[in-house]
């Protein structure tokens, strides 16, 4: 004996095919969306990696510049001390010559005597 629902199967085929088509389309669209999201995430990860590399390079450059700045500051300090010594020597020399020392005017007066 054939079950009564079995006879209704040909009538249900278009509905079943419709559901299967909709399911396949949903899977296809979902897969496409997942792949687009994956690609976008991959691009974002690559951009983040590149940004972190740039930041690391900048940090290294800042350290190098800081070291260079320290060396230059020491050199400027040394030159300033040398200028102070030269000014003292100059003032001592002018006192030995009997010239009153008052900055630029004393230097001008010393030049006029020469």
Backbone bond lengths (Angstrom), bond angles and torsions (degrees), N, CA, C in turn:
res aa  C-N    CA-C-N  psi(-1)  N-CA   C-N-CA  omega(-1)  CA-C   N-CA-C  phi
1 X - - - 1.415 - - 1.539 111.12 -
2 X 1.269 118.71 136.93 1.466 124.86 -178.39 1.530 107.72 -91.38
3 X 1.330 115.86 129.19 1.457 117.53 179.02 1.531 110.47 -62.96
4 X 1.309 117.99 147.32 1.460 120.77 -176.54 1.538 113.16 -65.00
5 X 1.337 118.30 -29.44 1.478 120.60 179.84 1.523 111.18 -71.40
6 X 1.306 116.95 -24.96 1.447 121.28 -178.17 1.523 111.12 -65.02
7 X 1.286 117.26 -31.83 1.453 121.45 -179.86 1.531 111.75 -72.03
8 X 1.317 117.21 -22.33 1.464 121.07 179.79 1.540 112.57 -85.79
9 X 1.327 117.78 -4.36 1.467 122.18 -176.86 1.527 111.18 -58.92
10 X 1.346 121.86 -45.64 1.464 119.57 -179.82 1.524 112.29 -59.53
11 X 1.296 117.78 -30.45 1.458 119.68 178.33 1.540 111.48 -73.53
12 X 1.299 116.74 -25.70 1.469 121.47 -177.13 1.521 112.42 -88.45
13 X 1.308 119.97 -13.33 1.468 123.34 -176.34 1.523 111.70 -58.00
14 X 1.326 121.01 -48.61 1.468 119.26 179.25 1.531 112.27 -59.32
15 X 1.314 117.50 -38.80 1.473 120.63 178.34 1.517 111.06 -66.57
16 X 1.337 116.10 -41.62 1.473 120.16 178.92 1.518 109.61 -65.52
17 X 1.345 117.00 -43.36 1.463 120.32 178.39 1.524 110.60 -63.37
18 X 1.293 117.00 -37.03 1.467 120.92 176.84 1.521 111.39 -62.13
19 X 1.332 115.35 -45.55 1.471 119.79 178.19 1.525 110.93 -64.86
20 X 1.314 117.89 -41.78 1.470 121.12 178.64 1.524 111.03 -64.58
21 X 1.327 116.77 -40.18 1.466 120.91 177.45 1.528 110.33 -64.21
22 X 1.308 116.43 -43.94 1.468 120.37 178.74 1.527 110.63 -63.97
23 X 1.322 116.48 -39.63 1.467 120.22 178.92 1.526 110.13 -65.86
24 X 1.348 117.24 -42.86 1.468 121.32 179.40 1.526 109.77 -63.89
25 X 1.340 116.62 -42.81 1.464 120.14 178.68 1.526 110.26 -63.48
26 X 1.311 116.93 -41.48 1.466 120.98 178.04 1.514 111.78 -62.21
27 X 1.326 115.24 -42.99 1.476 119.50 178.67 1.525 109.47 -64.32
28 X 1.336 117.70 -43.65 1.453 122.22 -179.51 1.532 110.95 -62.78
29 X 1.333 116.13 -46.80 1.469 120.32 179.45 1.531 110.52 -65.39
30 X 1.325 116.24 -42.03 1.466 120.12 178.13 1.515 111.92 -62.23
31 X 1.324 116.11 -42.06 1.467 120.83 178.56 1.531 109.77 -63.06
32 X 1.330 116.61 -43.52 1.465 120.30 178.30 1.520 111.58 -60.83
33 X 1.327 115.43 -43.03 1.473 119.43 179.45 1.531 110.87 -64.63
34 X 1.317 115.87 -42.23 1.471 119.99 178.50 1.525 110.00 -61.80
35 X 1.317 117.43 -42.65 1.461 120.70 -179.39 1.535 110.90 -66.56
36 X 1.339 117.99 -40.38 1.468 120.24 177.36 1.527 110.26 -63.72
37 X 1.311 116.10 -42.09 1.464 120.11 178.29 1.523 110.50 -63.95
38 X 1.312 116.48 -41.71 1.461 120.88 179.35 1.524 110.10 -62.50
39 X 1.342 117.19 -44.74 1.468 120.56 179.28 1.523 110.78 -63.71
40 X 1.328 116.50 -41.58 1.464 120.06 178.80 1.531 110.55 -63.79
41 X 1.324 116.47 -42.23 1.464 120.19 177.49 1.525 110.91 -63.68
42 X 1.325 115.89 -38.62 1.469 120.13 179.80 1.528 110.05 -65.83
43 X 1.335 116.56 -41.52 1.470 120.12 177.46 1.521 110.43 -64.38
44 X 1.317 116.55 -42.43 1.465 120.52 179.29 1.526 110.68 -63.32
45 X 1.331 116.32 -40.65 1.466 119.88 178.77 1.518 110.35 -65.17
46 X 1.329 117.22 -40.16 1.461 120.63 177.96 1.518 110.58 -64.63
47 X 1.338 116.50 -42.58 1.466 120.43 178.11 1.530 110.47 -64.13
48 X 1.322 117.45 -41.11 1.468 120.73 178.04 1.522 110.99 -62.99
49 X 1.325 116.58 -40.97 1.464 120.62 178.84 1.530 109.71 -63.72
50 X 1.339 116.23 -44.39 1.460 119.72 179.22 1.526 110.33 -63.05
51 X 1.315 117.40 -41.28 1.467 120.77 178.79 1.526 110.92 -63.34
52 X 1.304 116.89 -41.93 1.465 119.22 179.76 1.524 110.71 -67.35
53 X 1.331 117.65 -33.78 1.464 120.65 176.20 1.528 110.19 -65.40
54 X 1.330 116.98 -42.80 1.465 120.75 178.64 1.524 109.95 -63.33
55 X 1.324 117.13 -43.08 1.463 120.93 179.09 1.530 110.41 -62.15
56 X 1.315 117.05 -41.52 1.466 120.31 178.83 1.528 111.14 -64.64
57 X 1.336 116.49 -40.61 1.466 119.91 177.20 1.522 110.72 -63.69
58 X 1.332 116.88 -40.15 1.462 120.39 178.30 1.527 111.32 -65.17
59 X 1.311 116.50 -38.94 1.479 119.36 177.49 1.522 110.75 -61.51
60 X 1.334 116.23 -44.62 1.470 119.89 178.61 1.522 110.87 -62.44
61 X 1.324 116.46 -40.10 1.461 120.55 179.39 1.526 110.82 -65.90
62 X 1.329 117.00 -38.74 1.469 120.50 178.02 1.530 110.38 -64.03
63 X 1.320 116.97 -40.45 1.470 120.01 178.17 1.529 109.84 -63.04
64 X 1.332 116.24 -44.64 1.464 119.69 179.72 1.527 110.69 -63.39
65 X 1.332 117.67 -42.57 1.459 121.08 178.69 1.526 111.43 -65.80
66 X 1.318 116.17 -36.17 1.465 119.95 177.80 1.529 110.52 -63.93
67 X 1.325 116.45 -42.97 1.471 120.26 177.75 1.524 110.59 -62.78
68 X 1.339 116.01 -43.49 1.465 120.35 178.79 1.524 110.23 -63.69
69 X 1.329 117.02 -40.44 1.455 121.24 178.82 1.527 110.85 -62.19
70 X 1.322 116.47 -40.33 1.468 120.24 178.33 1.524 110.79 -62.20
71 X 1.338 116.08 -44.49 1.474 119.85 178.42 1.525 110.89 -61.79
72 X 1.342 116.09 -44.07 1.462 119.38 -179.51 1.523 111.54 -65.81
73 X 1.316 117.46 -38.54 1.462 120.83 178.24 1.525 110.45 -62.64
74 X 1.333 117.10 -40.69 1.472 120.74 177.22 1.521 110.73 -63.85
75 X 1.328 116.63 -39.86 1.462 120.28 179.89 1.530 110.82 -67.43
76 X 1.327 117.28 -41.81 1.467 120.99 178.23 1.522 109.83 -63.47
77 X 1.310 117.11 -41.45 1.463 121.07 177.93 1.522 110.02 -60.81
78 X 1.310 116.28 -44.54 1.464 120.74 179.28 1.527 110.70 -61.42
79 X 1.330 116.76 -43.32 1.468 120.44 179.23 1.527 111.29 -65.46
80 X 1.329 116.88 -38.59 1.463 119.57 177.92 1.529 110.82 -64.01
81 X 1.326 117.08 -40.14 1.469 120.14 177.10 1.526 110.61 -64.13
82 X 1.319 115.86 -38.95 1.467 119.92 178.59 1.534 110.71 -65.42
83 X 1.336 116.66 -38.52 1.471 120.68 177.20 1.524 110.19 -62.84
84 X 1.325 116.51 -42.01 1.474 120.42 178.40 1.523 110.11 -60.99
85 X 1.319 117.06 -44.53 1.469 121.15 178.76 1.529 110.72 -62.62
86 X 1.336 116.22 -42.75 1.471 119.44 179.72 1.526 110.82 -65.14
87 X 1.324 117.46 -38.28 1.467 119.58 177.18 1.521 111.12 -64.93
88 X 1.335 116.36 -39.89 1.467 119.64 176.78 1.521 110.54 -62.77
89 X 1.336 116.29 -45.28 1.469 120.38 178.56 1.526 110.61 -61.24
90 X 1.329 116.59 -40.87 1.459 121.60 -179.93 1.526 110.43 -64.50
91 X 1.326 116.52 -44.03 1.465 120.30 179.39 1.528 110.09 -64.57
92 X 1.320 117.45 -41.24 1.469 121.43 177.78 1.533 110.65 -62.08
93 X 1.328 116.24 -41.56 1.456 121.60 179.29 1.526 110.47 -63.66
94 X 1.340 116.16 -43.51 1.460 119.48 179.38 1.525 111.51 -65.26
95 X 1.349 117.04 -37.19 1.471 120.04 177.14 1.528 110.29 -64.57
96 X 1.316 116.67 -37.90 1.456 120.22 178.55 1.534 110.90 -65.77
97 X 1.322 115.94 -32.38 1.465 120.30 177.52 1.521 112.01 -80.97
98 X 1.315 116.56 -11.15 1.456 120.98 -179.90 1.511 112.69 84.07
99 X 1.317 116.91 19.76 1.465 120.81 179.13 1.517 107.86 -97.51
100 X 1.379 114.12 135.37 1.458 118.14 178.27 1.527 108.43 -75.30
101 X 1.292 115.76 132.51 1.481 121.05 -175.33 1.518 110.20 -99.04
102 X 1.336 115.49 119.58 1.467 119.06 174.76 1.530 109.45 -144.35
103 X 1.284 116.14 58.08 1.467 121.61 174.93 1.505 113.19 75.94
104 X 1.323 116.33 -129.00 1.459 122.15 -174.88 1.520 111.91 -67.01
105 X 1.334 117.07 -34.37 1.452 119.42 -178.93 1.517 111.23 -64.45
106 X 1.316 117.24 -37.92 1.461 120.53 179.21 1.516 110.18 -65.44
107 X 1.317 116.87 -39.86 1.453 119.63 178.68 1.512 110.18 -65.05
108 X 1.347 116.61 -38.07 1.457 121.00 179.76 1.526 109.55 -67.43
109 X 1.310 116.30 -41.00 1.480 120.34 179.62 1.513 110.03 -65.90
110 X 1.312 117.69 -39.61 1.460 121.19 178.93 1.513 109.98 -64.93
111 X 1.300 117.45 -38.71 1.466 120.39 178.31 1.517 111.59 -67.38
112 X 1.338 117.58 -35.08 1.459 120.57 179.90 1.526 111.15 -68.92
113 X 1.319 117.66 -32.25 1.477 121.08 179.06 1.512 111.67 -71.14
114 X 1.308 116.47 -25.92 1.471 119.54 -175.96 1.496 112.40 -71.31
